[in-house]
Amino acid sequence: MKEAREQFLEQRDAAVLLQSTIRGYWIRKEFQEQRDAAIVLQSNWRALQERRHLRRVRNMVSSVTKIQALVSPILSQSFRTKECDTYLTWG
């Protein structure tokens, strides 16, 4: 009777150990999948933010280039006039 009880307890402990090992594996696997999904989401969000930022920068550069193209001829003409020369002389 005592040996049967000890054998039962050993089998129960082995079953509990096996179950806890499998449950731990499942939980770690689920956590890893959620973590990987979070990393993908974060990566995609950051990439979207960077693309938006790059689009804004390109638009600003384009705008500055257009302004320079409009203003440059005007400035070059104004520096050729005598009125501008008087402002540039030192007394």
N, CA, C and O atoms as a CHARMM CRD file, in Angstrom:
* protein
*
  364
    1    1 MET  N      0.82200  -1.18700   0.00000 PROA 1      0.00000
    2    1 MET  CA     0.00000   0.00000   0.00000 PROA 1      0.00000
    3    1 MET  C      0.87100   1.25900   0.00000 PROA 1      0.00000
    4    1 MET  O      0.59400   2.21200  -0.72700 PROA 1      0.00000
    5    2 LYS  N      1.92300   1.25400   0.81900 PROA 2      0.00000
    6    2 LYS  CA     2.80000   2.40300   0.91000 PROA 2      0.00000
    7    2 LYS  C      3.55100   2.60600  -0.41200 PROA 2      0.00000
    8    2 LYS  O      3.74100   3.74000  -0.85000 PROA 2      0.00000
    9    3 GLU  N      3.96600   1.53200  -1.03000 PROA 3      0.00000
   10    3 GLU  CA     4.67300   1.62500  -2.30700 PROA 3      0.00000
   11    3 GLU  C      3.75700   2.14700  -3.40000 PROA 3      0.00000
   12    3 GLU  O      4.19000   2.92200  -4.25300 PROA 3      0.00000
   13    4 ALA  N      2.51700   1.74000  -3.38700 PROA 4      0.00000
   14    4 ALA  CA     1.54700   2.21400  -4.38400 PROA 4      0.00000
   15    4 ALA  C      1.32200   3.71100  -4.20400 PROA 4      0.00000
   16    4 ALA  O      1.21900   4.45600  -5.17900 PROA 4      0.00000
   17    5 ARG  N      1.24800   4.14200  -2.94700 PROA 5      0.00000
   18    5 ARG  CA     1.06500   5.57400  -2.66300 PROA 5      0.00000
   19    5 ARG  C      2.27100   6.37900  -3.15200 PROA 5      0.00000
   20    5 ARG  O      2.10400   7.44300  -3.74900 PROA 5      0.00000
   21    6 GLU  N      3.46900   5.88400  -2.90400 PROA 6      0.00000
   22    6 GLU  CA     4.67900   6.57000  -3.35000 PROA 6      0.00000
   23    6 GLU  C      4.75700   6.61500  -4.87000 PROA 6      0.00000
   24    6 GLU  O      5.15600   7.62500  -5.45000 PROA 6      0.00000
   25    7 GLN  N      4.37700   5.52600  -5.50300 PROA 7      0.00000
   26    7 GLN  CA     4.37700   5.47500  -6.95400 PROA 7      0.00000
   27    7 GLN  C      3.36000   6.47900  -7.51200 PROA 7      0.00000
   28    7 GLN  O      3.63100   7.17800  -8.48800 PROA 7      0.00000
   29    8 PHE  N      2.19200   6.53600  -6.87600 PROA 8      0.00000
   30    8 PHE  CA     1.17000   7.49900  -7.29300 PROA 8      0.00000
   31    8 PHE  C      1.69000   8.92900  -7.15200 PROA 8      0.00000
   32    8 PHE  O      1.51500   9.74500  -8.05700 PROA 8      0.00000
   33    9 LEU  N      2.31800   9.23000  -6.03700 PROA 9      0.00000
   34    9 LEU  CA     2.84100  10.57600  -5.81500 PROA 9      0.00000
   35    9 LEU  C      3.93400  10.93200  -6.82400 PROA 9      0.00000
   36    9 LEU  O      3.99900  12.07000  -7.28900 PROA 9      0.00000
   37   10 GLU  N      4.77600   9.98300  -7.15900 PROA 10     0.00000
   38   10 GLU  CA     5.82500  10.22500  -8.14900 PROA 10     0.00000
   39   10 GLU  C      5.21400  10.50300  -9.52400 PROA 10     0.00000
   40   10 GLU  O      5.65000  11.41000 -10.23300 PROA 10     0.00000
   41   11 GLN  N      4.21400   9.72400  -9.88700 PROA 11     0.00000
   42   11 GLN  CA     3.55400   9.92500 -11.17500 PROA 11     0.00000
   43   11 GLN  C      2.82800  11.27900 -11.20400 PROA 11     0.00000
   44   11 GLN  O      2.85300  11.99200 -12.20700 PROA 11     0.00000
   45   12 ARG  N      2.19400  11.60800 -10.09600 PROA 12     0.00000
   46   12 ARG  CA     1.50100  12.88800 -10.02700 PROA 12     0.00000
   47   12 ARG  C      2.49600  14.04200 -10.14600 PROA 12     0.00000
   48   12 ARG  O      2.25700  15.00100 -10.88100 PROA 12     0.00000
   49   13 ASP  N      3.60200  13.94700  -9.42700 PROA 13     0.00000
   50   13 ASP  CA     4.62100  15.00000  -9.51100 PROA 13     0.00000
   51   13 ASP  C      5.19000  15.11300 -10.92400 PROA 13     0.00000
   52   13 ASP  O      5.43600  16.21300 -11.41700 PROA 13     0.00000
   53   14 ALA  N      5.39600  13.96900 -11.56500 PROA 14     0.00000
   54   14 ALA  CA     5.90300  13.97600 -12.94400 PROA 14     0.00000
   55   14 ALA  C      4.87200  14.61700 -13.87700 PROA 14     0.00000
   56   14 ALA  O      5.23900  15.39000 -14.76200 PROA 14     0.00000
   57   15 ALA  N      3.59800  14.30500 -13.69000 PROA 15     0.00000
   58   15 ALA  CA     2.54500  14.87900 -14.51800 PROA 15     0.00000
   59   15 ALA  C      2.45200  16.38500 -14.30000 PROA 15     0.00000
   60   15 ALA  O      2.30400  17.14400 -15.25800 PROA 15     0.00000
   61   16 VAL  N      2.54000  16.82100 -13.04200 PROA 16     0.00000
   62   16 VAL  CA     2.48100  18.25700 -12.73800 PROA 16     0.00000
   63   16 VAL  C      3.67500  18.97300 -13.36500 PROA 16     0.00000
   64   16 VAL  O      3.52400  20.06100 -13.92200 PROA 16     0.00000
   65   17 LEU  N      4.85300  18.37300 -13.27700 PROA 17     0.00000
   66   17 LEU  CA     6.04900  18.96100 -13.87400 PROA 17     0.00000
   67   17 LEU  C      5.89800  19.06400 -15.39200 PROA 17     0.00000
   68   17 LEU  O      6.21800  20.09400 -15.98500 PROA 17     0.00000
   69   18 LEU  N      5.41200  17.99500 -16.01200 PROA 18     0.00000
   70   18 LEU  CA     5.20600  18.00400 -17.45600 PROA 18     0.00000
   71   18 LEU  C      4.18500  19.07300 -17.85900 PROA 18     0.00000
   72   18 LEU  O      4.40400  19.81600 -18.81500 PROA 18     0.00000
   73   19 GLN  N      3.07400  19.14700 -17.13000 PROA 19     0.00000
   74   19 GLN  CA     2.03300  20.13600 -17.43300 PROA 19     0.00000
   75   19 GLN  C      2.55800  21.56100 -17.26700 PROA 19     0.00000
   76   19 GLN  O      2.29900  22.42400 -18.10500 PROA 19     0.00000
   77   20 SER  N      3.28000  21.79800 -16.20700 PROA 20     0.00000
   78   20 SER  CA     3.79400  23.14900 -15.97300 PROA 20     0.00000
   79   20 SER  C      4.82700  23.53100 -17.02800 PROA 20     0.00000
   80   20 SER  O      4.90600  24.68900 -17.43800 PROA 20     0.00000
   81   21 THR  N      5.61700  22.55600 -17.46500 PROA 21     0.00000
   82   21 THR  CA     6.60200  22.81400 -18.51600 PROA 21     0.00000
   83   21 THR  C      5.89900  23.17300 -19.82100 PROA 21     0.00000
   84   21 THR  O      6.28400  24.12800 -20.49500 PROA 21     0.00000
   85   22 ILE  N      4.88200  22.41700 -20.17000 PROA 22     0.00000
   86   22 ILE  CA     4.14600  22.68200 -21.41400 PROA 22     0.00000
   87   22 ILE  C      3.41700  24.01800 -21.33100 PROA 22     0.00000
   88   22 ILE  O      3.44200  24.79700 -22.28400 PROA 22     0.00000
   89   23 ARG  N      2.77100  24.28800 -20.20600 PROA 23     0.00000
   90   23 ARG  CA     2.08000  25.57600 -20.05100 PROA 23     0.00000
   91   23 ARG  C      3.06400  26.75100 -20.14500 PROA 23     0.00000
   92   23 ARG  O      2.77000  27.76600 -20.77500 PROA 23     0.00000
   93   24 GLY  N      4.21500  26.60100 -19.52100 PROA 24     0.00000
   94   24 GLY  CA     5.23200  27.64400 -19.59400 PROA 24     0.00000
   95   24 GLY  C      5.69700  27.86600 -21.02600 PROA 24     0.00000
   96   24 GLY  O      5.89900  29.00300 -21.45300 PROA 24     0.00000
   97   25 TYR  N      5.86500  26.77800 -21.76000 PROA 25     0.00000
   98   25 TYR  CA     6.26300  26.88300 -23.16500 PROA 25     0.00000
   99   25 TYR  C      5.20600  27.63600 -23.95500 PROA 25     0.00000
  100   25 TYR  O      5.53500  28.52900 -24.73600 PROA 25     0.00000
  101   26 TRP  N      3.93300  27.28400 -23.76100 PROA 26     0.00000
  102   26 TRP  CA     2.84300  27.94900 -24.48700 PROA 26     0.00000
  103   26 TRP  C      2.78300  29.44000 -24.16500 PROA 26     0.00000
  104   26 TRP  O      2.60800  30.27500 -25.05300 PROA 26     0.00000
  105   27 ILE  N      2.93000  29.75500 -22.88600 PROA 27     0.00000
  106   27 ILE  CA     2.87700  31.16300 -22.47300 PROA 27     0.00000
  107   27 ILE  C      4.04900  31.93900 -23.06700 PROA 27     0.00000
  108   27 ILE  O      3.86700  33.05100 -23.56300 PROA 27     0.00000
  109   28 ARG  N      5.25100  31.36100 -23.02000 PROA 28     0.00000
  110   28 ARG  CA     6.41900  32.03600 -23.60100 PROA 28     0.00000
  111   28 ARG  C      6.26400  32.21400 -25.10200 PROA 28     0.00000
  112   28 ARG  O      6.62300  33.25300 -25.65600 PROA 28     0.00000
  113   29 LYS  N      5.71800  31.17600 -25.76400 PROA 29     0.00000
  114   29 LYS  CA     5.50000  31.24900 -27.20300 PROA 29     0.00000
  115   29 LYS  C      4.47000  32.34200 -27.53300 PROA 29     0.00000
  116   29 LYS  O      4.67900  33.13100 -28.45400 PROA 29     0.00000
  117   30 GLU  N      3.37500  32.38800 -26.79200 PROA 30     0.00000
  118   30 GLU  CA     2.35000  33.41300 -27.00400 PROA 30     0.00000
  119   30 GLU  C      2.91800  34.81400 -26.75900 PROA 30     0.00000
  120   30 GLU  O      2.65200  35.74100 -27.52400 PROA 30     0.00000
  121   31 PHE  N      3.69500  34.95900 -25.69600 PROA 31     0.00000
  122   31 PHE  CA     4.31700  36.24700 -25.39900 PROA 31     0.00000
  123   31 PHE  C      5.24400  36.67500 -26.52700 PROA 31     0.00000
  124   31 PHE  O      5.23700  37.83700 -26.93300 PROA 31     0.00000
  125   32 GLN  N      6.04600  35.73600 -27.03600 PROA 32     0.00000
  126   32 GLN  CA     6.97400  36.04500 -28.12300 PROA 32     0.00000
  127   32 GLN  C      6.21800  36.47100 -29.36900 PROA 32     0.00000
  128   32 GLN  O      6.64100  37.40000 -30.05700 PROA 32     0.00000
  129   33 GLU  N      5.09700  35.80400 -29.67700 PROA 33     0.00000
  130   33 GLU  CA     4.30100  36.17800 -30.84600 PROA 33     0.00000
  131   33 GLU  C      3.71400  37.58000 -30.67500 PROA 33     0.00000
  132   33 GLU  O      3.69900  38.36800 -31.62100 PROA 33     0.00000
  133   34 GLN  N      3.23700  37.88900 -29.48200 PROA 34     0.00000
  134   34 GLN  CA     2.68800  39.22000 -29.23100 PROA 34     0.00000
  135   34 GLN  C      3.78800  40.27700 -29.30100 PROA 34     0.00000
  136   34 GLN  O      3.57800  41.37200 -29.82200 PROA 34     0.00000
  137   35 ARG  N      4.95100  39.94000 -28.77600 PROA 35     0.00000
  138   35 ARG  CA     6.07200  40.87200 -28.82300 PROA 35     0.00000
  139   35 ARG  C      6.49800  41.12600 -30.26200 PROA 35     0.00000
  140   35 ARG  O      6.75100  42.26800 -30.64600 PROA 35     0.00000
  141   36 ASP  N      6.57800  40.05500 -31.06100 PROA 36     0.00000
  142   36 ASP  CA     6.94300  40.21100 -32.47100 PROA 36     0.00000
  143   36 ASP  C      5.91000  41.05700 -33.20900 PROA 36     0.00000
  144   36 ASP  O      6.26400  41.89900 -34.03400 PROA 36     0.00000
  145   37 ALA  N      4.62900  40.83000 -32.90900 PROA 37     0.00000
  146   37 ALA  CA     3.56600  41.62600 -33.54400 PROA 37     0.00000
  147   37 ALA  C      3.69200  43.09400 -33.14600 PROA 37     0.00000
  148   37 ALA  O      3.51000  43.98100 -33.97900 PROA 37     0.00000
  149   38 ALA  N      4.00100  43.35100 -31.88300 PROA 38     0.00000
  150   38 ALA  CA     4.17300  44.73400 -31.41800 PROA 38     0.00000
  151   38 ALA  C      5.35700  45.38800 -32.12800 PROA 38     0.00000
  152   38 ALA  O      5.29200  46.56300 -32.48800 PROA 38     0.00000
  153   39 ILE  N      6.42100  44.64500 -32.32600 PROA 39     0.00000
  154   39 ILE  CA     7.60000  45.18300 -33.01100 PROA 39     0.00000
  155   39 ILE  C      7.25900  45.52200 -34.45900 PROA 39     0.00000
  156   39 ILE  O      7.68900  46.55500 -34.97200 PROA 39     0.00000
  157   40 VAL  N      6.48800  44.66000 -35.11800 PROA 40     0.00000
  158   40 VAL  CA     6.08400  44.93100 -36.49900 PROA 40     0.00000
  159   40 VAL  C      5.23300  46.19000 -36.55700 PROA 40     0.00000
  160   40 VAL  O      5.43600  47.04500 -37.41900 PROA 40     0.00000
  161   41 LEU  N      4.27600  46.30400 -35.63600 PROA 41     0.00000
  162   41 LEU  CA     3.42400  47.49500 -35.60200 PROA 41     0.00000
  163   41 LEU  C      4.25100  48.75700 -35.36200 PROA 41     0.00000
  164   41 LEU  O      4.06700  49.76400 -36.04600 PROA 41     0.00000
  165   42 GLN  N      5.15400  48.70000 -34.39600 PROA 42     0.00000
  166   42 GLN  CA     5.98200  49.86000 -34.09400 PROA 42     0.00000
  167   42 GLN  C      6.86300  50.23500 -35.28500 PROA 42     0.00000
  168   42 GLN  O      7.03000  51.41300 -35.60200 PROA 42     0.00000
  169   43 SER  N      7.41400  49.23200 -35.92800 PROA 43     0.00000
  170   43 SER  CA     8.27700  49.48000 -37.07700 PROA 43     0.00000
  171   43 SER  C      7.49300  50.13200 -38.20900 PROA 43     0.00000
  172   43 SER  O      7.96100  51.08800 -38.82800 PROA 43     0.00000
  173   44 ASN  N      6.30000  49.61000 -38.47500 PROA 44     0.00000
  174   44 ASN  CA     5.47300  50.18900 -39.53500 PROA 44     0.00000
  175   44 ASN  C      5.04200  51.61100 -39.18800 PROA 44     0.00000
  176   44 ASN  O      5.00700  52.47800 -40.06200 PROA 44     0.00000
  177   45 TRP  N      4.71700  51.85600 -37.93200 PROA 45     0.00000
  178   45 TRP  CA     4.31000  53.19800 -37.51300 PROA 45     0.00000
  179   45 TRP  C      5.46400  54.18100 -37.68100 PROA 45     0.00000
  180   45 TRP  O      5.28000  55.28400 -38.19600 PROA 45     0.00000
  181   46 ARG  N      6.65100  53.77500 -37.24500 PROA 46     0.00000
  182   46 ARG  CA     7.81300  54.65600 -37.38200 PROA 46     0.00000
  183   46 ARG  C      8.13600  54.92200 -38.85100 PROA 46     0.00000
  184   46 ARG  O      8.48900  56.04200 -39.22100 PROA 46     0.00000
  185   47 ALA  N      8.01500  53.88600 -39.68700 PROA 47     0.00000
  186   47 ALA  CA     8.27500  54.07100 -41.11200 PROA 47     0.00000
  187   47 ALA  C      7.27100  55.05100 -41.71000 PROA 47     0.00000
  188   47 ALA  O      7.64700  55.90300 -42.51500 PROA 47     0.00000
  189   48 LEU  N      6.00400  54.94300 -41.33100 PROA 48     0.00000
  190   48 LEU  CA     4.98400  55.87000 -41.81700 PROA 48     0.00000
  191   48 LEU  C      5.30400  57.30100 -41.38500 PROA 48     0.00000
  192   48 LEU  O      5.21100  58.23400 -42.18300 PROA 48     0.00000
  193   49 GLN  N      5.67900  57.46300 -40.12000 PROA 49     0.00000
  194   49 GLN  CA     6.03000  58.79200 -39.61800 PROA 49     0.00000
  195   49 GLN  C      7.21000  59.37200 -40.39000 PROA 49     0.00000
  196   49 GLN  O      7.20500  60.55700 -40.72300 PROA 49     0.00000
  197   50 GLU  N      8.21000  58.56100 -40.67600 PROA 50     0.00000
  198   50 GLU  CA     9.38700  59.02800 -41.40800 PROA 50     0.00000
  199   50 GLU  C      9.03300  59.38800 -42.84500 PROA 50     0.00000
  200   50 GLU  O      9.54500  60.37200 -43.38000 PROA 50     0.00000
  201   51 ARG  N      8.15400  58.59600 -43.48000 PROA 51     0.00000
  202   51 ARG  CA     7.73900  58.92600 -44.84500 PROA 51     0.00000
  203   51 ARG  C      6.98500  60.25300 -44.86100 PROA 51     0.00000
  204   51 ARG  O      7.18500  61.07100 -45.75900 PROA 51     0.00000
  205   52 ARG  N      6.12600  60.46800 -43.87800 PROA 52     0.00000
  206   52 ARG  CA     5.40500  61.74000 -43.79700 PROA 52     0.00000
  207   52 ARG  C      6.36900  62.90200 -43.59300 PROA 52     0.00000
  208   52 ARG  O      6.23200  63.95100 -44.22200 PROA 52     0.00000
  209   53 HSD  N      7.34400  62.70700 -42.71200 PROA 53     0.00000
  210   53 HSD  CA     8.34300  63.74900 -42.45400 PROA 53     0.00000
  211   53 HSD  C      9.13700  64.04400 -43.72000 PROA 53     0.00000
  212   53 HSD  O      9.35700  65.20600 -44.06000 PROA 53     0.00000
  213   54 LEU  N      9.56400  63.00300 -44.41500 PROA 54     0.00000
  214   54 LEU  CA    10.33500  63.18000 -45.64300 PROA 54     0.00000
  215   54 LEU  C      9.50400  63.91600 -46.69500 PROA 54     0.00000
  216   54 LEU  O     10.03300  64.76600 -47.41100 PROA 54     0.00000
  217   55 ARG  N      8.21300  63.60300 -46.79600 PROA 55     0.00000
  218   55 ARG  CA     7.34400  64.29000 -47.74300 PROA 55     0.00000
  219   55 ARG  C      7.25000  65.77700 -47.40200 PROA 55     0.00000
  220   55 ARG  O      7.28100  66.62300 -48.29500 PROA 55     0.00000
  221   56 ARG  N      7.13500  66.09700 -46.10000 PROA 56     0.00000
  222   56 ARG  CA     7.08200  67.50700 -45.69500 PROA 56     0.00000
  223   56 ARG  C      8.38600  68.22500 -46.03400 PROA 56     0.00000
  224   56 ARG  O      8.36600  69.35500 -46.52300 PROA 56     0.00000
  225   57 VAL  N      9.51500  67.57400 -45.77600 PROA 57     0.00000
  226   57 VAL  CA    10.81700  68.17800 -46.06500 PROA 57     0.00000
  227   57 VAL  C     10.95800  68.40400 -47.56700 PROA 57     0.00000
  228   57 VAL  O     11.41900  69.46300 -47.99300 PROA 57     0.00000
  229   58 ARG  N     10.56700  67.42100 -48.36900 PROA 58     0.00000
  230   58 ARG  CA    10.65900  67.57700 -49.82700 PROA 58     0.00000
  231   58 ARG  C      9.77400  68.72200 -50.30200 PROA 58     0.00000
  232   58 ARG  O     10.16900  69.49700 -51.17300 PROA 58     0.00000
  233   59 ASN  N      8.58200  68.82700 -49.73200 PROA 59     0.00000
  234   59 ASN  CA     7.69900  69.93200 -50.11200 PROA 59     0.00000
  235   59 ASN  C      8.30400  71.28100 -49.73700 PROA 59     0.00000
  236   59 ASN  O      8.19500  72.24700 -50.49200 PROA 59     0.00000
  237   60 MET  N      8.94400  71.34300 -48.56500 PROA 60     0.00000
  238   60 MET  CA     9.57900  72.59300 -48.14900 PROA 60     0.00000
  239   60 MET  C     10.73300  72.94000 -49.07900 PROA 60     0.00000
  240   60 MET  O     10.88800  74.09600 -49.47200 PROA 60     0.00000
  241   61 VAL  N     11.53800  71.95400 -49.42900 PROA 61     0.00000
  242   61 VAL  CA    12.66500  72.19700 -50.32900 PROA 61     0.00000
  243   61 VAL  C     12.14800  72.65500 -51.68700 PROA 61     0.00000
  244   61 VAL  O     12.70400  73.56900 -52.29500 PROA 61     0.00000
  245   62 SER  N     11.09900  72.02400 -52.15300 PROA 62     0.00000
  246   62 SER  CA    10.50700  72.41600 -53.42900 PROA 62     0.00000
  247   62 SER  C      9.99800  73.84700 -53.36500 PROA 62     0.00000
  248   62 SER  O     10.18200  74.62200 -54.30300 PROA 62     0.00000
  249   63 SER  N      9.36100  74.19100 -52.25700 PROA 63     0.00000
  250   63 SER  CA     8.85600  75.56000 -52.10400 PROA 63     0.00000
  251   63 SER  C      9.99700  76.56200 -52.06300 PROA 63     0.00000
  252   63 SER  O      9.91300  77.61900 -52.68900 PROA 63     0.00000
  253   64 VAL  N     11.04800  76.25000 -51.34500 PROA 64     0.00000
  254   64 VAL  CA    12.19900  77.14700 -51.25200 PROA 64     0.00000
  255   64 VAL  C     12.84100  77.31400 -52.62400 PROA 64     0.00000
  256   64 VAL  O     13.23700  78.41900 -52.99500 PROA 64     0.00000
  257   65 THR  N     12.94400  76.24100 -53.36500 PROA 65     0.00000
  258   65 THR  CA    13.52900  76.30300 -54.70200 PROA 65     0.00000
  259   65 THR  C     12.69300  77.19000 -55.61300 PROA 65     0.00000
  260   65 THR  O     13.23700  77.97500 -56.38800 PROA 65     0.00000
  261   66 LYS  N     11.37800  77.06900 -55.52300 PROA 66     0.00000
  262   66 LYS  CA    10.50000  77.91300 -56.33500 PROA 66     0.00000
  263   66 LYS  C     10.64700  79.38400 -55.94600 PROA 66     0.00000
  264   66 LYS  O     10.69300  80.25700 -56.81300 PROA 66     0.00000
  265   67 ILE  N     10.71800  79.64800 -54.67400 PROA 67     0.00000
  266   67 ILE  CA    10.88800  81.03100 -54.21200 PROA 67     0.00000
  267   67 ILE  C     12.22200  81.58600 -54.68800 PROA 67     0.00000
  268   67 ILE  O     12.30200  82.72300 -55.15100 PROA 67     0.00000
  269   68 GLN  N     13.26200  80.77900 -54.57300 PROA 68     0.00000
  270   68 GLN  CA    14.57900  81.23100 -55.03000 PROA 68     0.00000
  271   68 GLN  C     14.55900  81.52800 -56.53100 PROA 68     0.00000
  272   68 GLN  O     15.16700  82.49500 -56.98800 PROA 68     0.00000
  273   69 ALA  N     13.85900  80.69000 -57.28600 PROA 69     0.00000
  274   69 ALA  CA    13.79300  80.90000 -58.73300 PROA 69     0.00000
  275   69 ALA  C     13.06200  82.20300 -59.05400 PROA 69     0.00000
  276   69 ALA  O     13.39700  82.87400 -60.03000 PROA 69     0.00000
  277   70 LEU  N     12.07900  82.56200 -58.25200 PROA 70     0.00000
  278   70 LEU  CA    11.34700  83.80300 -58.48300 PROA 70     0.00000
  279   70 LEU  C     12.12000  85.02600 -58.01200 PROA 70     0.00000
  280   70 LEU  O     12.09400  86.06800 -58.66800 PROA 70     0.00000
  281   71 VAL  N     12.80500  84.90800 -56.88700 PROA 71     0.00000
  282   71 VAL  CA    13.45400  86.06100 -56.26800 PROA 71     0.00000
  283   71 VAL  C     14.83800  86.32600 -56.85200 PROA 71     0.00000
  284   71 VAL  O     15.27200  87.47800 -56.89900 PROA 71     0.00000
  285   72 SER  N     15.51800  85.31700 -57.28500 PROA 72     0.00000
  286   72 SER  CA    16.88700  85.47100 -57.75800 PROA 72     0.00000
  287   72 SER  C     17.02400  86.48700 -58.89400 PROA 72     0.00000
  288   72 SER  O     17.90900  87.33900 -58.82200 PROA 72     0.00000
  289   73 PRO  N     16.19500  86.43900 -59.93500 PROA 73     0.00000
  290   73 PRO  CA    16.33800  87.45300 -60.99100 PROA 73     0.00000
  291   73 PRO  C     16.07000  88.86900 -60.48300 PROA 73     0.00000
  292   73 PRO  O     16.71300  89.82300 -60.92100 PROA 73     0.00000
  293   74 ILE  N     15.14200  88.99700 -59.58200 PROA 74     0.00000
  294   74 ILE  CA    14.82400  90.31400 -59.03000 PROA 74     0.00000
  295   74 ILE  C     16.00300  90.85400 -58.23900 PROA 74     0.00000
  296   74 ILE  O     16.36900  92.02200 -58.37700 PROA 74     0.00000
  297   75 LEU  N     16.58700  90.01700 -57.42500 PROA 75     0.00000
  298   75 LEU  CA    17.73700  90.45300 -56.63000 PROA 75     0.00000
  299   75 LEU  C     18.93200  90.78200 -57.50800 PROA 75     0.00000
  300   75 LEU  O     19.64100  91.75800 -57.26400 PROA 75     0.00000
  301   76 SER  N     19.15100  89.97600 -58.51700 PROA 76     0.00000
  302   76 SER  CA    20.31200  90.24800 -59.37200 PROA 76     0.00000
  303   76 SER  C     20.12100  91.55600 -60.13500 PROA 76     0.00000
  304   76 SER  O     21.09800  92.26400 -60.37700 PROA 76     0.00000
  305   77 GLN  N     18.89500  91.89600 -60.52100 PROA 77     0.00000
  306   77 GLN  CA    18.63900  93.17300 -61.18500 PROA 77     0.00000
  307   77 GLN  C     18.81500  94.34000 -60.21600 PROA 77     0.00000
  308   77 GLN  O     19.39000  95.36800 -60.57300 PROA 77     0.00000
  309   78 SER  N     18.31800  94.17700 -58.99000 PROA 78     0.00000
  310   78 SER  CA    18.39600  95.28200 -58.04200 PROA 78     0.00000
  311   78 SER  C     19.83500  95.57200 -57.63900 PROA 78     0.00000
  312   78 SER  O     20.15200  96.72200 -57.33400 PROA 78     0.00000
  313   79 PHE  N     20.69700  94.60400 -57.62600 PROA 79     0.00000
  314   79 PHE  CA    22.08700  94.84300 -57.27100 PROA 79     0.00000
  315   79 PHE  C     22.85800  95.51000 -58.40400 PROA 79     0.00000
  316   79 PHE  O     23.94800  96.04000 -58.18900 PROA 79     0.00000
  317   80 ARG  N     22.30700  95.48600 -59.58500 PROA 80     0.00000
  318   80 ARG  CA    22.97800  96.13300 -60.72200 PROA 80     0.00000
  319   80 ARG  C     22.63000  97.61300 -60.83500 PROA 80     0.00000
  320   80 ARG  O     23.31700  98.35500 -61.53800 PROA 80     0.00000
  321   81 THR  N     21.60200  98.04100 -60.17300 PROA 81     0.00000
  322   81 THR  CA    21.18400  99.44500 -60.29400 PROA 81     0.00000
  323   81 THR  C     22.06900 100.34100 -59.44100 PROA 81     0.00000
  324   81 THR  O     22.73600  99.88400 -58.51300 PROA 81     0.00000
  325   82 LYS  N     22.05900 101.63600 -59.78000 PROA 82     0.00000
  326   82 LYS  CA    22.87600 102.60000 -59.03000 PROA 82     0.00000
  327   82 LYS  C     22.30800 102.83000 -57.64300 PROA 82     0.00000
  328   82 LYS  O     23.05300 103.10800 -56.70300 PROA 82     0.00000
  329   83 GLU  N     20.99800 102.71500 -57.50900 PROA 83     0.00000
  330   83 GLU  CA    20.40000 102.92800 -56.19200 PROA 83     0.00000
  331   83 GLU  C     20.95300 101.93000 -55.19500 PROA 83     0.00000
  332   83 GLU  O     21.22500 102.26800 -54.04300 PROA 83     0.00000
  333   84 CYS  N     21.11100 100.73400 -55.63600 PROA 84     0.00000
  334   84 CYS  CA    21.64600  99.71400 -54.74800 PROA 84     0.00000
  335   84 CYS  C     23.11000 100.01300 -54.44200 PROA 84     0.00000
  336   84 CYS  O     23.56500  99.78400 -53.32200 PROA 84     0.00000
  337   85 ASP  N     23.84800 100.51700 -55.42000 PROA 85     0.00000
  338   85 ASP  CA    25.25600 100.84300 -55.19500 PROA 85     0.00000
  339   85 ASP  C     25.40700 101.90100 -54.11400 PROA 85     0.00000
  340   85 ASP  O     26.36200 101.85600 -53.33900 PROA 85     0.00000
  341   86 THR  N     24.49200 102.84100 -54.04800 PROA 86     0.00000
  342   86 THR  CA    24.60900 103.86400 -53.02800 PROA 86     0.00000
  343   86 THR  C     24.40200 103.27400 -51.63800 PROA 86     0.00000
  344   86 THR  O     25.00700 103.73800 -50.67100 PROA 86     0.00000
  345   87 TYR  N     23.57000 102.27400 -51.53200 PROA 87     0.00000
  346   87 TYR  CA    23.35500 101.64800 -50.23000 PROA 87     0.00000
  347   87 TYR  C     24.53500 100.80800 -49.80300 PROA 87     0.00000
  348   87 TYR  O     24.76200 100.59100 -48.61200 PROA 87     0.00000
  349   88 LEU  N     25.28700 100.33500 -50.78500 PROA 88     0.00000
  350   88 LEU  CA    26.39800  99.46700 -50.46800 PROA 88     0.00000
  351   88 LEU  C     27.70000 100.21900 -50.18400 PROA 88     0.00000
  352   88 LEU  O     28.64800  99.62500 -49.67200 PROA 88     0.00000
  353   89 THR  N     27.76400 101.51900 -50.50700 PROA 89     0.00000
  354   89 THR  CA    28.98900 102.28300 -50.27400 PROA 89     0.00000
  355   89 THR  C     29.03900 102.74000 -48.80600 PROA 89     0.00000
  356   89 THR  O     28.00800 102.84500 -48.14100 PROA 89     0.00000
  357   90 TRP  N     30.21900 103.00000 -48.33300 PROA 90     0.00000
  358   90 TRP  CA    30.43000 103.38500 -46.93800 PROA 90     0.00000
  359   90 TRP  C     30.66400 104.89200 -46.81900 PROA 90     0.00000
  360   90 TRP  O     31.77200 105.31100 -46.48400 PROA 90     0.00000
  361   91 GLY  N     29.72800 105.64700 -47.06500 PROA 91     0.00000
  362   91 GLY  CA    29.81800 107.05900 -46.82300 PROA 91     0.00000
  363   91 GLY  C     30.51900 107.79100 -47.82500 PROA 91     0.00000
  364   91 GLY  O     30.65500 109.01000 -47.71800 PROA 91     0.00000
